Amino acid sequence: QVQLVESGGGLVQAGGSLRLSCATSGQIFSINSMGWYRQAPGKQRELVAIGISGGKTNYAESVKGRFTISRDNAKNAVYLQMNSLKPEDTAVYYCNLVVSLPRWRNYWGQGIQVTVSS
């Protein structure tokens, strides 16, 4: 049973920084991608940042230059360094894992709240 657990969220003032972590457990054989999504109240879940096996990363335009995604392949963990936070970054942030073996599966963490005050 693969599980994802996020940590590091909380309340921060605008301009501040937070670092989210996502730890995984269970047997994970072939990672296609690990990433972060977020969902603000009344809005759809959106991609924040994703790291694809092979080294490619993609970011939402709204976070480029402020957020950095990184992975610890030995631990199957993923991190999101968030700098220069804005009130519009307030959302529940979800860790996502996509594996391709033994079959394609999409896993989600339970989500963690990030609140940026103005």
C-alpha positions as CSV (number, residue, x, y, z in Angstrom):
1,Q,0.0,0.0,0.0
2,V,1.6,3.2,-1.2
3,Q,1.0,6.2,1.0
4,L,2.1,9.9,0.7
5,V,2.3,12.2,3.7
6,E,2.9,15.9,3.3
7,S,4.4,18.2,6.0
8,G,5.7,21.7,6.3
9,G,2.6,23.8,5.7
10,G,1.3,26.5,7.9
11,L,0.7,30.2,8.1
12,V,3.2,32.7,6.8
13,Q,3.3,36.4,6.0
14,A,3.5,37.6,2.4
15,G,7.0,37.6,1.2
16,G,7.9,34.7,3.5
17,S,9.0,31.1,2.7
18,L,7.9,27.6,3.4
19,R,9.3,24.2,2.5
20,L,6.8,21.4,1.9
21,S,7.9,17.8,2.1
22,C,6.3,14.6,0.8
23,A,7.4,11.3,2.3
24,T,6.3,8.1,0.7
25,S,5.9,4.5,2.1
26,G,5.2,1.2,0.5
27,Q,6.7,-0.5,-2.5
28,I,7.4,1.8,-5.3
29,F,8.9,0.4,-8.4
30,S,9.0,2.8,-11.3
31,I,8.3,6.5,-10.7
32,N,7.1,8.4,-13.7
33,S,6.7,11.7,-11.9
34,M,6.3,13.3,-8.5
35,G,4.8,16.7,-8.1
36,W,2.7,19.2,-6.2
37,Y,-0.8,20.4,-6.9
38,R,-2.9,22.9,-5.0
39,Q,-6.6,23.7,-4.6
40,A,-7.9,27.0,-3.3
41,P,-11.4,27.4,-2.0
42,G,-13.9,27.5,-4.9
43,K,-11.3,26.6,-7.5
44,Q,-10.2,23.5,-9.3
45,R,-7.0,21.7,-8.3
46,E,-4.1,22.9,-10.4
47,L,-0.6,21.8,-11.1
48,V,2.1,23.8,-9.2
49,A,5.3,21.9,-10.0
50,I,6.2,18.5,-11.3
51,G,9.4,16.6,-11.6
52,I,9.5,13.9,-14.3
53,S,11.9,11.0,-14.2
54,G,14.8,12.0,-16.4
55,G,15.2,15.3,-14.8
56,K,12.7,17.6,-16.5
57,T,10.6,19.9,-14.3
58,N,7.6,22.0,-15.1
59,Y,6.1,24.9,-13.1
60,A,2.9,26.8,-13.2
61,E,3.5,30.3,-14.7
62,S,2.3,31.8,-11.4
63,V,5.1,30.2,-9.4
64,K,8.0,30.3,-11.8
65,G,11.0,32.0,-10.2
66,R,9.6,31.6,-6.7
67,F,9.0,27.9,-6.2
68,T,11.5,25.1,-6.6
69,I,10.7,21.4,-6.8
70,S,13.3,18.8,-5.8
71,R,13.5,15.1,-5.3
72,D,15.4,12.6,-3.1
73,N,15.4,9.6,-5.3
74,A,16.9,7.4,-2.6
75,K,13.9,8.2,-0.3
76,N,11.3,8.5,-3.0
77,A,10.6,11.9,-1.5
78,V,9.7,15.2,-3.1
79,Y,10.0,18.8,-1.8
80,L,8.7,22.2,-2.7
81,Q,10.6,25.3,-1.6
82,M,8.3,28.2,-1.8
83,N,9.8,31.7,-1.6
84,S,8.3,35.2,-2.0
85,L,4.9,33.8,-1.0
86,K,1.8,35.7,-2.0
87,P,-1.7,35.7,-0.5
88,E,-2.9,34.1,-3.8
89,D,-0.7,31.1,-3.0
90,T,-3.1,30.2,-0.2
91,A,-4.4,26.7,-0.8
92,V,-4.4,23.1,0.2
93,Y,-1.3,21.6,-1.4
94,Y,-1.3,18.0,-2.5
95,C,1.6,15.7,-3.2
96,N,1.2,13.5,-6.3
97,L,3.0,10.3,-7.4
98,V,2.6,8.6,-10.7
99,V,4.1,5.1,-11.2
100,S,4.2,2.9,-14.3
101,L,4.9,-0.5,-12.7
102,P,3.4,-2.9,-12.1
103,R,0.8,-0.7,-13.8
104,W,0.0,2.9,-14.1
105,R,-1.2,4.3,-10.8
106,N,-1.8,7.8,-9.6
107,Y,-1.4,8.4,-5.8
108,W,-2.3,11.5,-3.7
109,G,-1.4,12.7,-0.3
110,Q,-4.1,13.9,2.1
111,G,-3.2,17.6,1.5
112,I,-1.7,20.3,3.7
113,Q,-2.8,23.8,4.2
114,V,-0.7,26.8,3.3
115,T,-2.0,30.2,4.3
116,V,-0.3,33.4,3.3
117,S,-1.4,36.5,5.1
118,S,-1.2,40.0,3.6
